[in-house]
Amino acid sequence: MSNLLSLYLTPCRRCLARLPSVIGYVYTLPCAQQKVGQSVLSTSAVRWHSTVPESHLAFSDNLSGEKEQGGSKPTGKKQRESFRIRNLKKRVNKVYENEWIQPEGYDTGIVMYNSLTRSKEPLILPRGKFATWYSCGPTVYDKAHIGHASSYTRMDIIRRILTDHFGIDVVLLMGITDIDDKIIRKSHEMNLTIDKVTAIYEEDFFNDMAKLRILPPTLTTRVTDYVPEVIKFVESIMDNGLAYKTSKGTVYFDVDKFGRYGRLQPQNPDILYREPLDKEKLSARDFALWKAAKPGEPSWDSPWGPGRPGWHIECSTMASGIFGEQLDIHSGGDDLKFPHHENEMAQSEACFGCHQWTNYWLHTGYLHQKQETTKMSKSLKNTISVKALLKAYTPNQFRLFCMMVPYRTPIEYGPPQMSKAKAIVNNWIHFNATVKSYIKGDFTCAPLDESYLLQSLTEAKENVDLAFRDDFDTPKAVDIVDGLVNKVNLELSKKRNLEMDVGSRSSGTLAMISSFLNRFTEILGIDEQTNTAGMNASTFQRKYTSMVDQVVDFRCQVRRYAMNPNESETDSGAVKKLSKEDKKKQQQLMRPLFKHCDDLREKLKDQGIEVKDIEDKSAWNRIHRVDIIEEEIKTTEKTSKPTPE
């Protein structure tokens, strides 16, 4: 403590201009409503706190008694400056170390990674089993790509887990940016008004999200509907002395005066010495809260002259307009941590005079393709549209792909990864079809080890719950469920001997396991009725299923009759054995029946119904048109290969 209190600090020239604010105090964990710059007392560690940030404090040469390597103090102007900057780089992240305040309220039993603390924290909700969640929405100037799709799908999975597994009521607000430099350029390119451009791409975005089975937000807000609220928000920040106006009418946030900046993502200290492009900016890090109007751009009247909102102020205003001065969860892609979310946090805390505007910051890893290290981005021209994705894969295959990697890590997109996702989805579909056949009596195998299967089911349920509680660990949960399915498949693959008791069946056990699988997929957005083609459960759907059952059952009976022509009954009811010659004649007679059965199977396949014959039984399941095309291509490639001479 004495070492920290004895730091030699000298304010820089700009800070001397506002000397009354250069006041430092010892502080620690403040309360949620701690005013910016107010003295507080810490329980964990003693740190230096000031309304003037350390970036504006010139460290003396003997700071903390540190010396250059070799034991001597730096001499000469260049050496002293180099030493000062090096010490600043060492301490810049420490200076802004987060004093995160754990909320009080309902403990969900979940630990989730908080980007603010860079560690897993218990998820505690102040309002019981009710969570407020703000998600940064799209800037609607172009079509959505699969980078967007992966981020929103992963957030949708977490939302579904919170709601459907843990029973938490989530109110999700999505803010749409409908005024922006890119939107203005797009309107000029398309020769359309900004309103028309944003309406086109907003509708397209939500249509794509619906096709991916992403739940719509509870509430949607648009920046242009909140301009009066933006102006009030900026005025509050200026009243608190943390923003300033230029002669042209632009209002900037004063990052250095605010002080607690760079908490979400470590900053490069070199930016502190960068020359700002706008000569009226006090620091290169200061960002626009309100942009002065430019010729040919839309603008609104304000106390500082005509202009429009800055990008970062939009989300802060919309989120606070709905949820008030504090959020439970704020989410977005990893690329939004800085500067967007960092600036959101700073300006919101400056506006409300609080220490913690958002309790939990949730960020998803970016999507990239093989041999690319950067994210998929429109600016990099390396995007794949959602529509192109859905021509190659089903929504459920893409969703499973997103679940195979932790949500906060980057995810590589390519054929190998998608093939693995397809294999798992198909494994679950075929499992459900097999269980259905088993329960109906159309599938026979050796007696199942029910005790083993029930124990495996109990363990799977417990382990999936633990995986969900551990930062929504979907890769582990998928492995657990797929492992259970494979255990059952192994049991079902055991052949039945003729001596075995045919009546010994385990329909109840298999029904429980199938129900658990369907509940698991339903929670994550893949319900039993949409395993392939994305159809909704409805009365029509049930009738459709019943009709296909009857068609497949009729075909099965015809095929079974054609497979056993060697026996017939006499008038007295006795079984008459056929000679070899009679068997051959009967088989010849049955060939047309086999052909018709095969033809019907192919016709059903063209309609997305795959029929599998297992000895004298038959089972069916739905398949996607994409899978049919791929299989046809493989068959064509095999038959078109030239034969070796």
C-alpha angles and dihedrals in degrees: 000000000000091000092055093046092050095058112136106231127179120185116233122240095268091051091050087062088067098033096157089067094053095096123135129198140178111252148161141173107002127197121261092261096046109146118238111265094010118136114255135172123236130215098192105045140344113248136172113255128184141158083236111069124232088249085074097045115094107220114222118235093255094052108164088344091285119158136192116270107282093044101269127116117245115266128196129040097271093047092049092050091047091049092048093051092045091053090047090053090051092051105032094093093041092051091059095041108151122253093200115193114218107224122238120231139059113014106215094195088238126120115204132182111257113203088205094063096025090228141082114278132185110265105235121175119205093207100051118249091354125102131191113210129182119196124190106237130204130293096236106223101105144016120291118255132203092266087066090041094056093049095048092042092054091048090047090054091053091047091051092049091052092047105035102030103033099028095234118153106230122195105198118195119192120195118211119208105218099163119055142124091263092050091050091051091048092052089054091048093049094038089230133124117264090246092058094046093051093044091053096049096039091055090045091051095052091044090055092047091051091052088053089053092244110157114242116249117264089236133014125201132185127210095231089060091055104048094114089051090048090055091051090048092053091046090055091053091049091048088055089054095245101113136049138199127231126217090258093057101258116136118213130194112238101231095178095051091048089054105186096090133135096041100130097048130016109256129223104245090210088078088068089071098041116117111242117239091224105063090209092060112103092212137013087237095059112108134203119264092174125018120213114240121268126203113275095015129110115257143177130213116256139165087265096049133271116329145110138257122282115242098252098046090059097070094042091053096045094045093047092044089063105028104027127225099337138042131200097210134012119185143184143129120305089251090065095062090090131061099350103050094032089056093044091055094046097048094043093052089045091052097047097032091232133135100223120032096169124031099200129027113200121192130181123215118250125254120239138170127242116293090013120109097184127079123263105266140166090227090057092048092226099117134129115204122235089240091056090049092054092052088062104032140023123250089247093052090052091046091051089048089055090050095054094073127050108267095239097052127081114266126214116221121207145111096283093053093044092046090056091050091049091050092054094046091048091047090056093045093051090045091056091047091050093048090050091052091046093053091048090051095246093116125058131189141146116300111283125238095244095180091055093046094047091049089049090050093051092049092047092053092050094045094048089053090050091048092052090049091052101074093303093294099196096167090060092044092051091050091050094051095042089049090054091050091050091051090054092045089054090053091048091051092065108110120234117236118219090245093057121105107261090198093062101099136154103207094141094053094048091046090055092050092046090049090052091050092049092048090050093050092044091055090052095046101266107103125183093254093055102042093129122355099036095243120163122239108255143139089268090053093053091049090048091053092048091051093051089048090057094047093049092045091052091049090049092054092049091048092048090052090049092050094056109048094137096086134058136162126248122222089267092054096253119139112250117209115219125226120239092260092050090048091055091049091050092049090051089052092050096052094089089054091053090048092051090048090051092046091051091050091054093047091051090049090055087057093051097265115123115197118197121195115212109186103300094342131084134206132181142199138173121266132191122249089238091062091051092052092048091051091049090051091051091049091049092049091052095049094043095055110114115246115242114255 
